[in-house]
Amino acid sequence: MNILVTGASGLVGRDLIKKLSKKKINIIAIYNTNSKIKKKINSKRISWIKHDLKNNLKIDTKIDYIIHCAVTHHFSKNKSKKKFQISNILSVKNLIILAKKKKIKLFINLSTVSIYGKVKTKYLTEKYLPQKKISLLGKTKKMAEDLLIRSKLRYINIRLPGVLCSNMNKSSPIWLQKLILNIRQKKKINVYDSETFFNNLIDVHEIAKLILHLLYKKKYSKGTYNFAATKPTKLVEIINFLKKLFNSNSKIVSRTSGNSFIIGVEKLIKELNFLPNNTMVILKRYLKNEKIQATR
């Protein structure tokens, strides 16, 4: 099995290929920056190719699947409008050309819940129509999704919330990183909607599990799916857990915003036959490494 993974030097891409390369999968890792990544991830199953996806990609090797991780977001160093368009739209156009030539079995596109814009519902499903206030990230990723829909390829768009990865300092969501830092430093915490339920996160471990599920079990219906944790947990319970974990006496100041929402994943569970782990399991898995790092 040969899989092409774009954005291999990015936060999600590098974690993903580490996990997939351990499963007897041959990976063609596409990267455009950070040449040192080849030395950091050394595996006979990984073939590294430096390439800018604004250009057509020519590969002689047989490709069975494409996993598109490359993205320009608001935390990228170069976040000009042109860069968003090239990275998030033109790259998909060029990958679709490659996918058709190679007759791939499935194109897995890592997308984002940012395509919904400012969410004005308490329960977010795939049927929710994008609002007017949509970020450049959301607009460009939605256009990429539409390209895949029109391509007639077998595809899956996975709309992700904040993704927790092995690089603790750069994981998303950013507010969670700030919350952990303030709790560790025993600072006062301003929390919005602390009594509301929360599941707006996922980690690379879950993303890898879903991808392996699709590759080996071949249980999928092409389409677009929200992908987040199951079993939403009250934000105040998460905060109290963090305080206990880091032995903190941080004072909580609760405020109201009315902007909180839960991400619905029923479509993914039903149509892809995949059950994501629950919110606290994912958070604890991430915090186990955070705790280790905090004690160094």
C-alpha positions in Angstrom: 0.0 0.0 0.0 1.4 3.4 -1.1 0.1 6.6 0.5 1.0 10.1 -0.5 0.9 12.5 2.4 1.2 16.3 1.8 2.3 18.7 4.5 4.6 16.1 5.9 6.8 18.7 7.7 3.7 20.3 9.3 2.5 19.7 12.9 -0.2 17.2 11.9 1.6 15.8 8.9 4.7 14.8 10.8 2.8 13.1 13.6 0.6 11.3 11.1 3.4 9.8 9.1 5.2 8.7 12.2 2.1 6.7 13.2 1.3 5.4 9.7 4.9 4.3 8.9 4.7 1.8 11.8 1.8 0.0 10.1 3.7 -1.4 7.2 2.5 1.4 4.9 4.8 2.9 2.3 4.6 6.7 2.5 5.5 9.3 0.0 6.0 12.3 2.2 5.6 15.7 0.4 7.2 18.7 2.1 8.1 22.3 1.1 9.9 23.6 4.1 11.9 22.3 7.0 14.4 19.9 5.3 15.6 18.8 8.7 12.4 16.8 9.1 14.0 13.9 7.1 16.6 13.4 9.8 14.0 13.6 12.6 11.8 11.0 11.1 14.0 8.2 9.8 12.1 5.2 8.4 12.7 3.0 5.4 9.0 3.2 4.6 9.1 6.9 4.0 10.2 8.5 0.7 10.8 12.2 1.1 10.0 14.6 -1.8 10.5 18.3 -1.6 7.9 20.0 -3.8 5.8 23.1 -3.9 2.2 22.1 -4.5 1.5 25.2 -6.6 3.1 23.1 -9.3 1.9 19.8 -10.8 3.4 16.8 -9.0 4.9 14.1 -11.2 5.6 10.7 -9.4 6.4 7.4 -11.1 5.5 5.3 -8.1 2.1 3.8 -7.8 -0.2 5.7 -5.4 -3.2 4.1 -3.7 -4.3 6.9 -1.4 -3.7 10.6 -0.9 -3.9 12.2 2.5 -3.9 16.0 2.1 -2.6 17.7 5.3 -0.8 20.7 3.8 -2.5 24.0 4.8 -2.0 27.7 5.3 -3.8 28.9 8.4 -3.8 32.0 10.6 -0.8 30.8 12.5 1.4 30.2 9.4 4.5 32.4 9.0 3.3 33.4 5.5 -0.4 34.1 5.6 -0.9 36.4 2.7 -4.1 36.1 0.7 -2.1 34.7 -2.2 -0.5 32.1 0.0 -3.9 31.0 1.3 -5.1 30.6 -2.3 -2.1 28.7 -3.4 -1.8 26.4 -0.4 -5.4 25.7 0.2 -7.0 25.8 -3.3 -4.4 25.4 -6.1 -2.6 22.5 -4.3 -5.9 20.6 -4.3 -6.4 21.2 -8.0 -3.0 19.8 -8.7 -3.5 16.8 -6.4 -6.8 16.0 -8.2 -4.9 15.9 -11.5 -2.4 13.5 -10.0 -5.1 11.4 -8.3 -7.0 10.9 -11.6 -3.8 9.9 -13.4 -2.9 7.4 -10.7 -6.5 6.2 -10.3 -6.3 6.4 -6.5 -8.7 4.5 -4.3 -9.5 7.4 -2.0 -8.6 11.1 -1.4 -8.7 12.1 2.2 -8.7 15.8 2.7 -8.1 17.3 6.1 -10.4 20.3 6.3 -11.7 22.5 9.1 -14.8 23.6 11.0 -13.7 27.1 10.1 -15.7 26.7 6.9 -18.9 27.3 9.0 -17.8 30.8 9.9 -19.2 32.3 13.1 -21.4 29.5 14.4 -24.8 30.6 15.7 -26.1 27.2 16.7 -25.6 25.2 19.9 -25.2 21.9 18.0 -23.1 22.0 14.8 -23.8 19.4 12.1 -22.8 19.2 8.5 -26.1 20.6 7.5 -25.3 24.0 9.0 -24.9 26.6 6.3 -21.7 28.7 6.4 -22.3 32.2 7.7 -21.1 35.5 6.3 -18.3 36.0 8.7 -16.0 33.4 7.4 -12.2 33.6 7.7 -9.8 33.3 4.8 -9.0 29.8 6.0 -12.6 28.8 6.0 -13.3 30.3 2.6 -10.3 28.7 0.9 -10.8 25.3 2.6 -14.5 25.3 1.5 -13.4 25.9 -2.1 -11.0 23.0 -1.8 -13.9 20.8 -0.5 -16.0 21.8 -3.5 -13.2 21.0 -5.9 -13.2 17.4 -4.6 -16.9 17.1 -4.8 -16.9 18.1 -8.5 -13.8 15.9 -9.3 -15.8 12.7 -9.2 -13.0 11.1 -7.2 -13.7 8.9 -4.2 -13.1 11.5 -1.5 -13.6 12.2 2.2 -13.5 15.8 3.6 -12.8 15.7 7.3 -13.7 18.9 9.1 -11.5 19.2 12.1 -11.6 21.5 15.2 -8.4 22.2 17.1 -5.9 19.4 16.7 -3.7 18.3 19.6 -0.3 17.2 18.4 3.1 16.2 19.9 4.5 19.8 19.6 2.9 21.1 22.8 3.6 24.7 22.2 2.0 24.8 18.8 -1.0 22.6 19.3 -4.5 23.9 18.6 -6.9 25.2 20.1 -4.7 28.1 21.2 -7.0 29.0 24.0 -6.5 25.6 25.6 -2.7 26.2 25.5 -3.2 29.5 27.3 -5.5 27.9 29.8 -3.0 25.2 30.6 -0.2 27.8 30.9 -2.2 30.0 33.3 -3.2 27.1 35.4 0.4 25.9 35.7 1.5 29.4 36.7 -1.4 29.6 39.1 -2.8 32.7 37.5 -6.4 33.9 37.5 -8.5 32.4 34.7 -11.2 34.2 32.8 -13.5 31.5 31.4 -16.4 32.0 29.0 -19.5 29.8 29.3 -17.9 27.5 31.9 -21.1 25.5 32.4 -21.5 24.7 28.8 -20.4 21.4 27.3 -17.3 21.1 25.1 -16.0 18.6 22.6 -14.2 20.9 20.1 -11.0 19.0 19.9 -9.3 16.0 18.4 -5.8 14.6 18.3 -3.5 13.1 15.6 -3.9 9.7 17.3 -7.6 9.7 16.5 -7.0 11.0 13.0 -4.6 8.2 12.3 -7.1 5.7 13.7 -9.8 6.9 11.4 -7.4 6.8 8.4 -6.3 3.3 9.1 -10.0 2.3 9.6 -10.8 3.7 6.1 -7.7 2.0 4.5 -8.1 -1.5 5.9 -11.8 -1.9 6.5 -12.8 0.1 3.5 -16.0 1.2 5.3 -16.8 4.6 3.9 -19.2 6.7 2.0 -17.7 9.6 0.1 -18.7 12.9 1.5 -17.9 15.5 4.2 -17.8 14.8 7.9 -17.3 16.6 11.1 -14.6 14.9 13.2 -14.4 15.8 16.9 -14.4 14.0 20.3 -17.5 12.3 21.6 -19.1 12.6 25.0 -18.9 16.4 25.5 -17.7 17.5 28.9 -18.5 20.7 30.9 -15.7 23.2 30.5 -15.7 23.8 34.3 -15.0 20.1 34.8 -12.1 20.3 32.4 -10.7 23.3 34.3 -11.0 21.6 37.6 -9.3 18.5 36.2 -6.4 20.7 35.0 -6.1 22.5 38.3 -5.9 19.1 40.1 -3.4 17.8 37.6 -1.0 20.7 38.0 -1.7 21.3 41.7 -2.9 24.8 41.0 -5.1 27.2 43.0 -6.0 29.4 40.1 -9.1 31.4 40.6 -11.8 31.0 38.0 -13.7 34.1 36.8 -16.7 33.0 34.8 -18.1 35.1 32.0 -20.8 34.7 29.4 -20.4 34.9 25.7 -23.1 32.8 24.3 -20.8 31.6 21.5 -20.2 28.0 22.6 -21.4 25.0 20.6 -21.0 21.3 20.4 -19.8 19.6 17.2 -22.0 16.8 16.1 -20.3 13.6 14.8 -23.3 11.3 14.3 -22.8 11.3 10.5 -19.3 10.1 10.8 -20.3 7.4 13.3 -23.2 6.2 11.2 -21.8 6.4 7.7 -18.1 5.7 8.3 -18.7 3.2 11.1 -16.1 4.9 13.3 -16.5 6.0 16.9 -14.1 8.7 18.0 -12.8 8.6 21.6 -14.5 10.8 24.2 -13.4 14.3 25.1 -11.6 13.5 28.4 -9.8 10.4 27.0 -8.3 12.6 24.2 -7.5 15.4 26.6 -5.8 13.1 29.2 -3.8 11.4 26.5 -2.5 14.8 25.4 -2.0 16.1 29.0 0.0 13.0 29.9 2.8 14.3 27.7 2.1 17.9 28.8 2.6 16.8 32.4 5.9 15.0 31.6 7.1 18.1 29.8 6.1 20.3 32.7 8.3 18.3 35.1 11.5 18.5 33.0 
